[in-house]
Amino acid sequence: MFGLSELAILLLVVIVVLGVKRLPGLVRSAGRASRILKSEARTPGPAPVTDPADPKLIKARPGDWTREPEGPAA
């Protein structure tokens, strides 16, 4: 994607724009955010709650229609 020369120029621009004093803090914050994102991606969330009394699947039999089909079937 980027060559070594493009990355070096980009790093130089970042250093000039942000300053040498603020750069370590920004890199540290980016590393912390990356670690948090990775740990959250690895941690499974809560299991979905399913109530057997409230099924989400509607079972229909052939011939069960709520309205007539429109036009010929292809």
VMD Tcl script that builds the backbone (N, CA, C; Angstrom):
set m [mol new atoms 222]
animate dup $m
set s [atomselect $m all]
$s set {name element resname resid chain x y z} {
  {N N MET 1 A 0.830 -1.175 0.000}
  {CA C MET 1 A 0.000 0.000 0.000}
  {C C MET 1 A 0.875 1.239 0.000}
  {N N PHE 2 A 1.652 1.457 1.048}
  {CA C PHE 2 A 2.587 2.572 1.107}
  {C C PHE 2 A 3.995 2.024 1.118}
  {N N GLY 3 A 4.875 2.734 0.445}
  {CA C GLY 3 A 6.277 2.347 0.477}
  {C C GLY 3 A 6.964 2.940 1.688}
  {N N LEU 4 A 8.213 2.593 1.863}
  {CA C LEU 4 A 8.977 3.080 3.012}
  {C C LEU 4 A 9.177 4.597 2.932}
  {N N SER 5 A 9.409 5.120 1.735}
  {CA C SER 5 A 9.625 6.562 1.598}
  {C C SER 5 A 8.354 7.349 1.917}
  {N N GLU 6 A 7.173 6.824 1.496}
  {CA C GLU 6 A 5.928 7.509 1.807}
  {C C GLU 6 A 5.653 7.517 3.301}
  {N N LEU 7 A 5.930 6.394 3.976}
  {CA C LEU 7 A 5.736 6.331 5.420}
  {C C LEU 7 A 6.682 7.270 6.161}
  {N N ALA 8 A 7.915 7.388 5.683}
  {CA C ALA 8 A 8.875 8.303 6.313}
  {C C ALA 8 A 8.422 9.749 6.160}
  {N N ILE 9 A 7.920 10.107 4.994}
  {CA C ILE 9 A 7.419 11.470 4.778}
  {C C ILE 9 A 6.196 11.721 5.661}
  {N N LEU 10 A 5.314 10.755 5.756}
  {CA C LEU 10 A 4.130 10.894 6.596}
  {C C LEU 10 A 4.519 11.066 8.062}
  {N N LEU 11 A 5.475 10.298 8.532}
  {CA C LEU 11 A 5.956 10.421 9.910}
  {C C LEU 11 A 6.570 11.791 10.151}
  {N N LEU 12 A 7.331 12.287 9.198}
  {CA C LEU 12 A 7.937 13.614 9.317}
  {C C LEU 12 A 6.865 14.706 9.395}
  {N N VAL 13 A 5.828 14.590 8.581}
  {CA C VAL 13 A 4.735 15.574 8.611}
  {C C VAL 13 A 4.008 15.523 9.946}
  {N N VAL 14 A 3.777 14.325 10.466}
  {CA C VAL 14 A 3.106 14.184 11.761}
  {C C VAL 14 A 3.942 14.812 12.868}
  {N N ILE 15 A 5.243 14.591 12.837}
  {CA C ILE 15 A 6.126 15.171 13.852}
  {C C ILE 15 A 6.108 16.692 13.772}
  {N N VAL 16 A 6.122 17.236 12.573}
  {CA C VAL 16 A 6.131 18.695 12.411}
  {C C VAL 16 A 4.798 19.283 12.874}
  {N N VAL 17 A 3.689 18.643 12.509}
  {CA C VAL 17 A 2.373 19.189 12.840}
  {C C VAL 17 A 2.075 19.048 14.336}
  {N N LEU 18 A 2.318 17.895 14.901}
  {CA C LEU 18 A 1.958 17.648 16.291}
  {C C LEU 18 A 3.019 18.088 17.283}
  {N N GLY 19 A 4.225 18.106 16.865}
  {CA C GLY 19 A 5.307 18.461 17.775}
  {C C GLY 19 A 5.876 17.232 18.439}
  {N N VAL 20 A 7.133 17.332 18.801}
  {CA C VAL 20 A 7.853 16.203 19.377}
  {C C VAL 20 A 7.347 15.908 20.792}
  {N N LYS 21 A 6.901 16.930 21.522}
  {CA C LYS 21 A 6.492 16.730 22.911}
  {C C LYS 21 A 5.168 15.977 23.030}
  {N N ARG 22 A 4.233 16.199 22.105}
  {CA C ARG 22 A 2.918 15.560 22.195}
  {C C ARG 22 A 2.880 14.189 21.539}
  {N N LEU 23 A 3.827 13.864 20.707}
  {CA C LEU 23 A 3.803 12.615 19.947}
  {C C LEU 23 A 3.825 11.358 20.836}
  {N N PRO 24 A 4.683 11.249 21.866}
  {CA C PRO 24 A 4.666 10.030 22.691}
  {C C PRO 24 A 3.328 9.795 23.391}
  {N N GLY 25 A 2.696 10.854 23.854}
  {CA C GLY 25 A 1.397 10.698 24.510}
  {C C GLY 25 A 0.328 10.211 23.551}
  {N N LEU 26 A 0.363 10.726 22.318}
  {CA C LEU 26 A -0.610 10.284 21.318}
  {C C LEU 26 A -0.397 8.830 20.929}
  {N N VAL 27 A 0.852 8.427 20.791}
  {CA C VAL 27 A 1.154 7.031 20.447}
  {C C VAL 27 A 0.737 6.112 21.588}
  {N N ARG 28 A 0.976 6.550 22.820}
  {CA C ARG 28 A 0.585 5.761 23.993}
  {C C ARG 28 A -0.936 5.602 24.031}
  {N N SER 29 A -1.667 6.686 23.778}
  {CA C SER 29 A -3.134 6.631 23.770}
  {C C SER 29 A -3.640 5.715 22.654}
  {N N ALA 30 A -3.012 5.771 21.499}
  {CA C ALA 30 A -3.410 4.909 20.388}
  {C C ALA 30 A -3.167 3.441 20.736}
  {N N GLY 31 A -2.060 3.142 21.383}
  {CA C GLY 31 A -1.771 1.765 21.804}
  {C C GLY 31 A -2.777 1.265 22.822}
  {N N ARG 32 A -3.134 2.124 23.775}
  {CA C ARG 32 A -4.129 1.767 24.781}
  {C C ARG 32 A -5.483 1.478 24.124}
  {N N ALA 33 A -5.872 2.346 23.202}
  {CA C ALA 33 A -7.146 2.154 22.509}
  {C C ALA 33 A -7.137 0.861 21.696}
  {N N SER 34 A -6.010 0.554 21.086}
  {CA C SER 34 A -5.891 -0.678 20.302}
  {C C SER 34 A -6.029 -1.910 21.203}
  {N N ARG 35 A -5.401 -1.876 22.377}
  {CA C ARG 35 A -5.508 -3.003 23.306}
  {C C ARG 35 A -6.939 -3.183 23.792}
  {N N ILE 36 A -7.612 -2.082 24.109}
  {CA C ILE 36 A -9.002 -2.159 24.567}
  {C C ILE 36 A -9.885 -2.735 23.471}
  {N N LEU 37 A -9.684 -2.279 22.246}
  {CA C LEU 37 A -10.478 -2.775 21.123}
  {C C LEU 37 A -10.264 -4.268 20.915}
  {N N LYS 38 A -9.021 -4.718 20.997}
  {CA C LYS 38 A -8.736 -6.149 20.829}
  {C C LYS 38 A -9.361 -6.975 21.940}
  {N N SER 39 A -9.277 -6.495 23.194}
  {CA C SER 39 A -9.840 -7.265 24.304}
  {C C SER 39 A -11.362 -7.317 24.209}
  {N N GLU 40 A -11.987 -6.239 23.771}
  {CA C GLU 40 A -13.436 -6.245 23.609}
  {C C GLU 40 A -13.861 -7.159 22.472}
  {N N ALA 41 A -13.061 -7.245 21.436}
  {CA C ALA 41 A -13.392 -8.122 20.309}
  {C C ALA 41 A -13.278 -9.584 20.713}
  {N N ARG 42 A -12.359 -9.912 21.605}
  {CA C ARG 42 A -12.173 -11.297 22.040}
  {C C ARG 42 A -13.193 -11.726 23.084}
  {N N THR 43 A -13.715 -10.801 23.878}
  {CA C THR 43 A -14.646 -11.124 24.946}
  {C C THR 43 A -16.042 -11.343 24.370}
  {N N PRO 44 A -16.622 -12.519 24.619}
  {CA C PRO 44 A -17.975 -12.740 24.108}
  {C C PRO 44 A -18.978 -11.905 24.904}
  {N N GLY 45 A -19.980 -11.436 24.219}
  {CA C GLY 45 A -21.011 -10.641 24.861}
  {C C GLY 45 A -21.999 -11.531 25.589}
  {N N PRO 46 A -23.013 -10.936 26.198}
  {CA C PRO 46 A -24.015 -11.767 26.874}
  {C C PRO 46 A -24.795 -12.600 25.870}
  {N N ALA 47 A -25.192 -13.773 26.308}
  {CA C ALA 47 A -25.951 -14.671 25.437}
  {C C ALA 47 A -27.321 -14.066 25.164}
  {N N PRO 48 A -27.808 -14.212 23.944}
  {CA C PRO 48 A -29.138 -13.673 23.647}
  {C C PRO 48 A -30.208 -14.411 24.450}
  {N N VAL 49 A -31.137 -13.655 24.966}
  {CA C VAL 49 A -32.207 -14.230 25.774}
  {C C VAL 49 A -33.342 -14.643 24.854}
  {N N THR 50 A -33.696 -15.908 24.916}
  {CA C THR 50 A -34.814 -16.394 24.116}
  {C C THR 50 A -35.880 -16.918 25.055}
  {N N ASP 51 A -37.078 -16.504 24.837}
  {CA C ASP 51 A -38.215 -16.932 25.644}
  {C C ASP 51 A -38.980 -17.984 24.860}
  {N N PRO 52 A -39.055 -19.214 25.367}
  {CA C PRO 52 A -39.759 -20.257 24.616}
  {C C PRO 52 A -41.250 -19.958 24.461}
  {N N ALA 53 A -41.817 -19.122 25.303}
  {CA C ALA 53 A -43.234 -18.786 25.186}
  {C C ALA 53 A -43.473 -17.766 24.081}
  {N N ASP 54 A -42.434 -17.095 23.629}
  {CA C ASP 54 A -42.564 -16.063 22.589}
  {C C ASP 54 A -41.675 -16.437 21.400}
  {N N PRO 55 A -42.079 -17.436 20.593}
  {CA C PRO 55 A -41.224 -17.846 19.469}
  {C C PRO 55 A -41.202 -16.787 18.370}
  {N N LYS 56 A -40.084 -16.666 17.732}
  {CA C LYS 56 A -39.937 -15.711 16.638}
  {C C LYS 56 A -40.238 -16.351 15.287}
  {N N LEU 57 A -40.307 -17.657 15.253}
  {CA C LEU 57 A -40.542 -18.377 14.013}
  {C C LEU 57 A -42.036 -18.637 13.841}
  {N N ILE 58 A -42.560 -18.241 12.718}
  {CA C ILE 58 A -43.962 -18.485 12.419}
  {C C ILE 58 A -44.017 -19.672 11.469}
  {N N LYS 59 A -44.698 -20.705 11.887}
  {CA C LYS 59 A -44.792 -21.911 11.068}
  {C C LYS 59 A -46.052 -21.823 10.212}
  {N N ALA 60 A -45.871 -21.947 8.908}
  {CA C ALA 60 A -46.998 -21.898 7.976}
  {C C ALA 60 A -47.067 -23.208 7.215}
  {N N ARG 61 A -48.272 -23.626 6.932}
  {CA C ARG 61 A -48.469 -24.834 6.147}
  {C C ARG 61 A -48.789 -24.447 4.716}
  {N N PRO 62 A -48.544 -25.341 3.775}
  {CA C PRO 62 A -48.944 -25.047 2.399}
  {C C PRO 62 A -50.443 -24.788 2.347}
  {N N GLY 63 A -50.823 -23.738 1.674}
  {CA C GLY 63 A -52.232 -23.387 1.576}
  {C C GLY 63 A -52.637 -22.288 2.540}
  {N N ASP 64 A -51.776 -21.957 3.491}
  {CA C ASP 64 A -52.060 -20.850 4.398}
  {C C ASP 64 A -51.705 -19.547 3.697}
  {N N TRP 65 A -52.704 -18.747 3.392}
  {CA C TRP 65 A -52.474 -17.478 2.698}
  {C C TRP 65 A -53.185 -16.369 3.445}
  {N N THR 66 A -52.587 -15.205 3.455}
  {CA C THR 66 A -53.280 -14.048 4.012}
  {C C THR 66 A -53.950 -13.258 2.902}
  {N N ARG 67 A -53.474 -13.436 1.677}
  {CA C ARG 67 A -54.080 -12.791 0.511}
  {C C ARG 67 A -53.763 -13.639 -0.707}
  {N N GLU 68 A -54.462 -13.396 -1.774}
  {CA C GLU 68 A -54.244 -14.148 -3.005}
  {C C GLU 68 A -52.959 -13.671 -3.679}
  {N N PRO 69 A -52.189 -14.562 -4.297}
  {CA C PRO 69 A -50.979 -14.141 -5.015}
  {C C PRO 69 A -51.349 -13.294 -6.223}
  {N N GLU 70 A -50.473 -12.336 -6.516}
  {CA C GLU 70 A -50.705 -11.438 -7.649}
  {C C GLU 70 A -50.008 -11.959 -8.885}
  {N N GLY 71 A -50.734 -12.237 -9.920}
  {CA C GLY 71 A -50.147 -12.652 -11.182}
  {C C GLY 71 A -49.774 -14.123 -11.198}
  {N N PRO 72 A -49.363 -14.601 -12.380}
  {CA C PRO 72 A -48.983 -16.014 -12.504}
  {C C PRO 72 A -47.626 -16.266 -11.848}
  {N N ALA 73 A -47.480 -17.456 -11.329}
  {CA C ALA 73 A -46.205 -17.845 -10.720}
  {C C ALA 73 A -45.215 -18.181 -11.819}
  {N N ALA 74 A -43.973 -17.774 -11.632}
  {CA C ALA 74 A -42.957 -18.018 -12.669}
  {C C ALA 74 A -42.256 -19.320 -12.447}
}
mol reanalyze $m
mol bondsrecalc $m
mol representation Tube
mol addrep $m
